[in-house]
């Protein structure tokens, strides 16, 4: 009898009793979780060694209070701006007769493919003191324009490249909303705005809140945009003061505390959404925009122009221009930087995928508290801002493990800690789709746990493994702060080269690597769309 026939026969005989997970699997998953949590735990313990009075003096000095105020203001401004942009776009593309809704749905989601730090220095090049706009206005006698730097510039840029989080979560909530409720409110003599405010808004509020918290976490942890915009926030100040260990460690601890608050709020919203009843109903008649159709189209076009046309147009302009700001300066680009990026990204993807297997498999096959704990701990690095993770590894390696300080293995470890959850999530989703009886049946045929996983489970979860590895590879290519802090001296990647040339003002030299990273980000979006094709699907009939 063939092995496959024996496996099917054993599966048919196999009951519902589940074995406890192998001790080796638990130990592997626990080791991965401990390794992921170690940098943050070490940084916290390192911060606790600082004397109480010194900590108070550092935390309450004027510069620290300014950083806290700036960070809170930036998070609030970006979150509010993202809601004001993302929610109207979601309503327009789901509930109205906006022309070409499918096109606008995709177009207003694409700003996610532009790394925010690339968008930031593209905006500086376009709207800065000596930028494209200034050059165009000079012949008209306009000698100066409002500065793009500071709070306003940082808020504008981060809003433009993070609002899709709110747009996508709000859109998902609207697609699951029963439109007959809105029509019922209209029959009770409620106007459109009153019906939306009293009926629709309460139903989609969890979706708006979930997207807003994602935006808040991104704005809090982003390093590149505030640094380029010369706005002092936690991440920028930590990078600047990294050689003042006590001060930088305390700032990192504060940043982690703020991030923990945002994550706790996000978890509470996610739990409330899981328990909520979602109605999928009628697919009611769409709201007619009437005379507002023109302004609605103009609004969508303006957003797409600022988020896509301006940055991509600036990048292509850099390719075609020449001059002191566009070439030379000792910053000649070499494709070895791209090969370095690919090399470390491949290593990170391989290591993260291997590390994700025990965590994802244990979590998908066991409901124990230990399995849940290991899975949640694996997300610690993803929730930790890259500049904090990089700082922790630099401090630890320089003082306790000089052999790995400024080495490729330490850099790869930083990437794995940072992006392991992407692999864990993809693999776990595949594991949950595999009937555990298949593995247990293989065990009854004399296969060891490892052999049963290798011959039965792994071929079935391979798509998730590949998807997780692809996501880790693509996001590693774009990671900026951890790369800047942890990389070996002289080891240049695309992101470090872009950072150097923009800091020196040679924007044109960043054109090729920046376009490559935008392409990499676009591939990230394609991977996500392949996993979830709902972005361009419309409920309730055909779409223009």
N, C-alpha and C positions, 0 to 999 in steps of 0.2 A: 504494500500500500504506500502511495506517495506521501511525503511529509505533509503537503497541504491537505490531503484527504484525512490523514490522521489528526491534523490540527482542527479541522472542522468537526470531526467526530468527537474529539475531546471537548471542544467548545460546547457542543450540544449537550454533553453530559455534565458540564461544569455548573455548579450551583451558584448561589448568590453570596456565599461566604467569602470574605476578603481577608487575605493574609496581612499581617503587619508588615510595613515596609522593611526591607533589609537594613540591618544596622549600618552596613557600609554606605548605603544611600543616604541615611540620616547624617552620618559623619561627614560625607562629602558636601551635602547641602549646608550643614552647619559651618564647615570650614570656609565655604564661599561667602556665606553671610558674615562671618567674623572678619574675613579679609576686606569685604566691602565697607563694613562699619569702622574698621580700625583707624583710618585717617581722621575721621571726624571725632571719634572717641579720644584719640590721642591729642587732638587740638583742644578739646574741651578740658582734658586733664592738664594739659600744658597751661591753659588759661587760669585754671584754679591755683596754680603755683604762684601766681602774681600776688603780692601782698595786698591786703584789703584796702589800705589807705592809698597805695599807689593806683590801684584799680579805680577807686573813687575819683582820684585826681585826674586820671586820664579820661574817664568816661564823662566827666562833667566840665572838661575844659571847653572853651568857646568853639574851637574847631570841631570837636566831636558833636556838640549840640547842633552845629550848622550842618554837619553831614547827616545827622538823624533827620533834621527838619527837611533838608533837600530831598532825601530819599523818600520820606513819607509824602512830600508834595509831588514828587515825580510819579510815584506809584498811583496816587489819587488822580493826578491829571491824566495819565495815560489810560487808566481804567475808565474814567468818565468819558474821555475822548473815544475810546474803543466802543463803548456802549452807544454813544451818539452816532457813530458811523455804522457799526455792525448791525444794530437792531433795525434801523430803517432799511438797510440793504436786504436783510433777511425777509422783512415784511414785503418789500417790493418784489423780490424774486419768488416768493411763495404764494402770496395772497392777492396779488394784483394782476392786471392785464398788461404789465410792462412789456413792451416789444423786445423780442430776442432774450427772453428770460434765461434760457439755458446758457447762452453765451455770457451774459452778465454774471450768472452763478459761478461759472468757471473763472471768469476774468477777475472778479473781486476776491476770489480765493487764492489767486496766484501770488499775491505779495508775500505769502509764506515761503516762496522759493528764493526770495532775496534776503540773505543774511542781513540783520539789522545794521551791523557795522559797515557793510558795503553800502547800504542805503544811506547811512550817516555821512560818509565822506563823499558820496555822490551828491548829496544835498549841499554839502559845504562847497563842492566844486561848482554847483549850479547857482547857489544863492549866497555864497560867501562874499567877503569884502572885495575879492578880485576874481569872482566867479563869472560864469556865462551871462547871468542876468545883468550884473554890473557892467560888463563889457557892452552889452546891447543897449543899455540906457545911457552910457557915457556920451555918445554923440548927441543925445537929446538934452544934454545939460544936467543930467542927474548925477551928482558926484558921489552920493552915498545912499545906501539902502539899509533898512533895519537889519540888525545883526541876526544871523542864524544861530549864533552860539548861546549857551546858557540854558536856562530852564525851558524857555519857549521852544527852542530848537530841539532839545532832547525830547520834550513831550511830543512835539509834532512828529518827529521821525519814528519814535517808538510806537505812537498811535497808528501811524500809517502801515507799519509792518507787523502789528500784533492784533489789530481789530478783527482779522479773519477768525481768530479763536472765538470771539463773541458771535460773529456772523454764523459760523458753522454750528455751534451749539444751539443758538436761537433758531436757526433754520431747521435743525433736527426736531426741536420742540414744536415748531409750527407745522411740520409735516405730520406729526402725530396728533395734532389738535383737531377735534371734531368741528368742522365748519358750520354745522347746523346750529351750534350754540350761538354763534355770531348772528346767524340769520334770525334765530328766535329773539335775541336781544333787539334786533332791528324792528321786529314786529311789535315790540313793546314801546315803540316810539323813541328808542334811543338812537341818537346820531351815530355816525361811524366812529368818531373819536370816543364818544362815551361808551359805545359797545366794546371798542378795543380796550379801553381803560378798565372797564368793569368785568369783562368776560375773558378776553384773550390774554391780556397782560398777566393776570394772576396764574393762568395755566402755563405760560411760557417763562415765568419768572425764574424757576429753578435752572432752566437752560441758560438764561441770561447770566445768572449768578455764577454758574459753573464756568462759562467762558470768561467772565470778568475776573474770577480768581486765577485762572490760567494766565491772563494778561498781567495781573498784579504780580504773580510769582516771576514771570519773565522780566517785567520792568524792574523788580527788586534785584534780580540776579544778573542783569545784563551789564557787561563791562565795556564793550567797545563803543556803544553810542554815547554814553555820558562822557567817556574819556575824550572822544573826538569832538564833542560839543563843549568841552572845557567846563563841565558841570560836576561839582564835587559831591559824589554820593558814596555809599559804602564800598562798592566794588572798586571804583576808581581810587579812593583813598587807601584801601587795603593794598592795592598794587603799588602806589606811590610810597607807602610807608613800610613796605615788606621787610626792610632791613632795620626797622625798629620793632623787634619781635613782640614785646609786651603790648604795644599800642595796636599793632596789626592783629594780634591774636584776640584782643578784646573787641575790636571792631568786627572781626569775623564771628565772634560769639554773639554779638548783637544782631548781625545779619542773619545768622542761623535761627535766632529766636523769632525774628520777624517772619522768616520763611516757614518756621514751624507753625506759627499762628495761621498763616494763609493756608497751609496744607491741612490743618485741622478743620478749618472752615470748609475746604473743598471736600474732605472726607464726609463731613456731616451732610453736605448737600447731596453727595453721591448716594449715601445711605437713604436719604429721604426720597431720592428719585427711584431707587430700587424698590421701595415700598409703595410708591405711588401708583395709582391706576392710570394707564395711558389709554385713551380712547382713540381708535382709528375709525373714522366714520365716513361721512358722506361725500367728501370731495365736492364741496358746495361751489356755487358760481363765484368766480373771482371778482374782486372789487374793481370797478371801472375807475381808472384815474381821471378820465375826462380831461379838463384843461390842465391838470397837474401832470399829464404824461410828459410834456416837454421838460419841465423842471426836474422830474424824476430821472429822465434820461441824462440830463445835464449833470445831476448829482453823481450818478454812476460813472459817467465819463470823466468827471473831475477826479474822483477817487482813483480810477484806473490810471489816469494820466500821472497823478502824483506818485502812485505806488509802483507803477511799472514803466511807463513811458519815460519819465524823468531819469530814474537810475539806469535803466538799460540804454537809453539814448546817450547819457553821459559816458557810459562805458565804451560805446561804439565811437563816440566823438574822440575819446582818448586814443583809440586805435588809429585814427586818421590824422590827428594833429601831430605837430612836431615843435620843438623849441626847448628852452631850458627847463621848463616845468614838466616836460613830457619825455625827456630822455636824459641819459647821462647821470651825472652826480655820483658815479660809482655804484649805482643800483641796477646794473644790467641784469635783466631777467634770464634765468637758466631753467631749462626743463628738468634739471636735476631736483629742483624744489618740488616740482609736481611728482616726480618719482619718489621722493622722500615722503610726501603726503600719502601716496598710494601704499608705500611699503608699511608705514606705521599703522595705517587704517586697516590693511589686510591682517596684520598681526593682531590688532585690537579686535577685529571681527572674529578671527579664529579663536582667540582666547576667551572672549566674552561668550561665544556660542558654546564652547566646551564647558565653561563655568555655569552657564544657564541650565544645562541639561539636568543635573541632579536637583537643583532648586525647582525648576518648572515641573519635572516629573513627580517629585515628592508632593508638591502643592496640588498637582492635578489628580493625584491618586490617593491622597490622604486628607481627611478633614481634621486632623489633629491640630492642636494649638501650636505645636512645635513647627509643623509644616507651614502654617499661616505666618508664624513669627519669622521664619527664615525668608519667606517670600517678601514680606513687608520690609525686612531689614535690607534686602537686596535693592530696594528703592531709595535707600538713604543717600547714595551718591548722586542719583538723578535729581534729588531735591536739594542737593547742596550746590550752591553757586560754584562755577568752575574756578573762580579766583580763590575761593576759600579752600577748595580741595587742593589746588595747586600749592597754596601757601602751606597747608598742613604737610604735604609730602616734601616740600623743600625744607621746612624746619626739621622734620623727623630725619630725613636722609642726611642732611648736612651735619647734624649733631650726633646721630646714633648709627647711621649706616652709610658712611662715606663711600663705600665700595659701589653703591648703586646711585649715588648722587650724580645728577646730570647724565643719566644713561638712558638708552632706548628702552630697556626693560621697565624702568620706573615710569617713563612716559606712557608706555603701553598699559601699565597698571593703572595709571590715572584715567586713561580712556575707558578701561574696562569698568572701573568703579563708577565712572560717570554715566556710562551708557548700557550697563548690564541689563537694566529693566526692559529695554527695548527687545533684547533677545529673550529674556524670561517671559515677557508677555506674549510674544509670537509663538514660542515653543509651548507654553502652557495652553494656549488656545487650541493648538493641534492635539496635545495630549488629551484634553477633555473630549475631543471628538472620536477618540479611539476607544472601542469597547474593551474594558479591562479584562473581560473574560477571555479574550484572545491571548493575552499574556499568560494568564493563569492556566489556560489550556496547554500552552507550550510547556509550562512548568510540569504539568501532569505527564507530559511525554518525556520527562527526564532532562529538560533543558535547565541549565543554571539561570539565576536571575539575570546575569549579564548577557548570556547567550540569548535568552528570551527577549530581552530588550533589543539586542543587536539584530536579531533575525525577524522579529515580529513587529515590535513597536516602532523602532527607528525608521524603517521604510515608510510607515504611515505618517509619521510626524515630520518627515523630511521637508515638505513645503514650508512649514512653520520655521524650521531651522534655517532654511535658506533665506526666508523673509527677514528673520531676526538678524542674521549675519549681514544682509544687505543694508538694513537700517543702521546698524552699528557702524558699518563701513562709511556710509554716506554722511552720517552726523559727525563722525570722527574727522572727516576731511575738513569740516567747517569749524571745529572747536578752536576758539581763540585763546581765552585766558589761561586755561590749563596748559596749553601748548607753550605759550610765552614763558610761563613760570618754570615748567618742569623739563623742557627740552634740553639736550646737551648743548654746550656752547658751540656755536658755529653750525649747528644743524638747522638748516632753513627748510621750511615748508611753504606751501602757498599762502597760508594765513599769516605766518610770521613775516614773509616778504611783503605782503600787502600792508601789514602794520608798519613796517619800517619805512616804506616809500611814502605812505600817506603822512606819517609823522614828520618826514623831511620835506613834504610839499611836492614831491615828484609824482603827482596823481597819475599822469599818463603811463608810468611804468606799471601801475596796478591793473591796467585794462585787461590784459590777457588772463592773469590768474583770477581776477575778480569774475570775469565771464565764465571761466572754468568752474568756479565755485557756485555761480548761479545755475549753471548746467547740472552740477551735482545736486543742488537743492531741488531742481526740477525732477531729477530722478527719484529723490526721496518722496516727493509728492506722488509720482507715478506708482511707487511701491505701496504707499498708503492707499491710493485709489484702487489698486488691484486687490488689496485686502478688503476694502469696503467701497463698493461701486455706487454708493447712494448719493454721491455729491451731485451728479448731474441728472439723477432720476427725479422726475416730477410726479407728484401724486395727483390723481384726478383728471386724466385725459392728456391730450397732446399738448406739446409746448412749442412755441414759435422758435 
